[in-house]
Amino acid sequence: MIKKIARQEALELYPSLPYLTYDNEKDEETYHYPKYYSRYYLSISAKSIKTHIPRIIAEFLKVCKACSIDQLLFLGQWETPWLFQQNDYIRAQEAMNFLKSNKVGKRFNGALMVNISDLPHFMKHLAWLSRCNATLPYFHFTDPGENIVGHLCKYGNLHLDTLNESTDKLVKEALPNTSLIVTDDCYNPYNNRIVGRRIIV
């Protein structure tokens, strides 16, 4: 099940969610990000991005289960609606159609709460939406208890921050039981251009 939550309500209920604000007078952005305990850049071995995306999501869900996380809340880091950018690439179209089928309208820029049983399907589409549409923000996630924060980047890597020591211990214990690869930084595992990526200028 996917539940919509208005943007301001989500930020009030879950202050760990990252977001950007813009000061017109100073002409500058402020990035609001929670203080984290540990940071992980996670990738996976796969022959192509098409197999990489479902595999990294499946392995990440093992980490969620080890941390007793049964829901994740997703929110764009700035106010751009989820469906702002049009893209004729097939994977981006499928992602947009998936959101529309879950009653995400053209102007909706709030949060989406997703049950763990729906995460593989949801995160697959989110990964393609983020990968293909350069105009869109990163869609960060946190759990209802605000123990983790992260996002899937355009390269299909998982950026994961733990927000407390107890959760970090659970993550450290869970990672060896997955196929996730801990790296020093984010990188493009396939060293090629991102097919289907578009930007609105």
Secondary structure by P-SEA (a helix, b strand, c coil): cbbbbcaaaaaaaccccccccccccccbbbbbbcccccccbbbbbcccaaaaaaaaaaaaaaaaaaacccbbbbbbcccccccccccccaaaaaaaaaaaaacccccccbbbbbcccaaaaaaaaaaaaaacccccccccccccccccccccccccccbbbbccaaaaaaaaaaccccccccccccccccccccccccccc
